[in-house]
Structure formats: structure tokens, C-alpha cells
Amino acid sequence: MRILIMILSVLACGIGNVLAEEPVIPANKAVIPFDTKLGVVTFNHQMHADLSATECTTCHHTLKPGETVKSCHECHDKEATDAPKAKTAFHTRCTSCHEYTAAKGEVAGPLTKKCKLCHIK
């Protein structure tokens, strides 16, 4: 009987994972271009969302259940006093994640501080 209960529990967990909702990235947010002074940075939002180890709250760190995702610039703007400016937040978040991923031996995005690897004119 214990084995049957254990098998049913494992199956229930597996079915729950299959039925879990995947985050839906709107088509207009699948690839997000950030126009900067040094050139356009193209962020492949859909590709990052599809990474198995990435959760939405990794980047959308203030997101609460049931809330709508806000633009990064709503908090990280030039006048922000309680959040770092977007440039600082993006450079810190992106670089640290790429370095962490590369340290695990996995393929990562740009790691060096060569601006033109991300900023395209």
C-alpha cells in the first residue's frame, strides 16, 4: 500500500509540473531593444524566459503573485532615489548572471566589459 501511495504521489507531482502555466511573453516583448547612447542593446526576452533555470522574479524582482509585470524603467529611471539607475541595474544583473552561468561551464552571453559586444550602432 505504501508503494502505491508513493507512486501516486510521484505521478501527481509530475502531472502538476506538466499542467503548470508557462509564463507568456507578449509578442511585442519577445525581443526588447534598449536604445542607449552607445547603441542599441537587443535583449532576447523570450530566449531568457525559456531558460530552465530562469524564473521571472530573477529579473522582475519586485513581482508579486497576481501583479502585472512593470517595465524596468518604471523603477530604474534617471530620477530614481530608492533603486539603481537602469544602466547600473542592467550591467550588474546581466554581467553577474552571465559570469555565474559561464562559471558552471555553460554557454553564457557577453562576459567582458567590451561595450560593443552588447551596444550595436
C-alpha positions as CSV (number, residue, x, y, z in Angstrom):
1,M,0.0,0.0,0.0
2,R,2.8,2.4,0.8
3,I,4.4,1.8,-2.5
4,L,1.1,2.5,-4.3
5,I,0.7,5.8,-2.4
6,M,4.3,6.7,-3.2
7,I,3.9,6.0,-6.9
8,L,0.6,8.0,-7.0
9,S,2.4,10.9,-5.2
10,V,5.2,10.9,-7.8
11,L,2.7,10.8,-10.7
12,A,0.7,13.7,-9.2
13,C,3.8,15.8,-8.9
14,G,4.7,15.1,-12.5
15,I,1.2,15.9,-13.7
16,G,1.3,19.1,-11.7
17,N,4.5,20.2,-13.4
18,V,3.1,19.4,-16.8
19,L,0.0,21.4,-16.1
20,A,1.8,24.4,-14.6
21,E,1.4,27.5,-16.6
22,E,4.4,28.7,-18.5
23,P,5.0,32.5,-18.4
24,V,3.6,34.1,-21.6
25,I,5.8,36.7,-23.1
26,P,3.7,39.1,-25.3
27,A,4.9,39.1,-28.9
28,N,5.9,42.8,-28.6
29,K,8.2,41.9,-25.7
30,A,9.8,38.7,-27.1
31,V,12.8,40.8,-28.1
32,I,13.3,44.2,-26.4
33,P,15.6,46.8,-27.9
34,F,17.1,49.3,-25.4
35,D,18.2,52.5,-27.2
36,T,21.2,53.8,-25.4
37,K,23.9,56.5,-26.1
38,L,26.4,53.8,-27.1
39,G,24.0,52.0,-29.4
40,V,21.0,49.6,-29.3
41,V,21.2,46.7,-26.9
42,T,18.9,43.9,-28.0
43,F,17.6,41.7,-25.2
44,N,16.1,38.4,-26.3
45,H,13.4,38.2,-23.6
46,Q,11.8,35.0,-24.9
47,M,15.1,33.2,-25.0
48,H,15.9,34.2,-21.4
49,A,12.4,33.2,-20.3
50,D,12.8,29.8,-21.9
51,L,16.0,29.0,-19.9
52,S,15.1,26.3,-17.5
53,A,17.0,27.8,-14.5
54,T,15.5,31.3,-15.0
55,E,12.4,32.4,-13.1
56,C,10.6,35.7,-13.9
57,T,11.4,37.0,-10.4
58,T,15.2,36.7,-11.2
59,C,14.9,39.9,-13.2
60,H,11.4,41.1,-12.2
61,H,12.5,41.0,-8.6
62,T,9.6,43.1,-7.2
63,L,6.9,41.0,-8.9
64,K,4.2,39.7,-6.6
65,P,1.7,36.9,-7.4
66,G,-1.2,38.3,-9.4
67,E,0.5,41.5,-10.3
68,T,1.2,42.7,-13.8
69,V,4.9,42.9,-14.9
70,K,6.2,46.5,-14.9
71,S,8.7,48.0,-17.3
72,C,12.2,48.0,-15.7
73,H,12.3,51.8,-16.3
74,E,9.3,52.3,-14.0
75,C,11.6,51.9,-11.0
76,H,15.0,52.2,-12.6
77,D,14.8,55.6,-14.1
78,K,17.1,58.6,-14.1
79,E,15.3,60.2,-11.1
80,A,15.2,57.0,-9.0
81,T,16.2,57.5,-5.4
82,D,15.5,54.1,-4.0
83,A,16.6,51.9,-7.0
84,P,19.7,52.0,-9.1
85,K,19.5,53.6,-12.4
86,A,18.7,51.3,-15.3
87,K,22.2,51.3,-16.7
88,T,23.7,50.2,-13.3
89,A,20.9,47.6,-12.8
90,F,21.3,46.1,-16.2
91,H,25.1,46.0,-16.2
92,T,25.1,44.4,-12.7
93,R,22.3,41.9,-13.4
94,C,23.3,40.8,-16.9
95,T,27.0,40.6,-16.2
96,S,26.7,38.7,-12.9
97,C,24.3,36.2,-14.5
98,H,26.5,35.6,-17.5
99,E,29.6,35.1,-15.2
100,Y,27.7,32.7,-13.0
101,T,26.5,30.7,-16.0
102,A,29.9,30.6,-17.5
103,A,31.5,29.5,-14.2
104,K,29.2,26.5,-14.2
105,G,30.6,25.6,-17.6
106,E,27.5,26.6,-19.5
107,V,27.2,28.8,-22.6
108,A,26.6,32.4,-21.5
109,G,26.2,35.8,-23.1
110,P,28.9,38.5,-23.2
111,L,31.3,38.4,-20.2
112,T,33.8,41.1,-20.9
113,K,33.4,44.8,-20.4
114,K,33.7,45.4,-24.2
115,C,30.8,47.7,-24.7
116,K,30.3,46.9,-28.4
117,L,29.5,43.2,-27.6
118,C,26.1,44.4,-26.5
119,H,25.8,48.0,-27.7
120,I,25.4,47.9,-31.5
121,K,25.5,51.2,-33.5
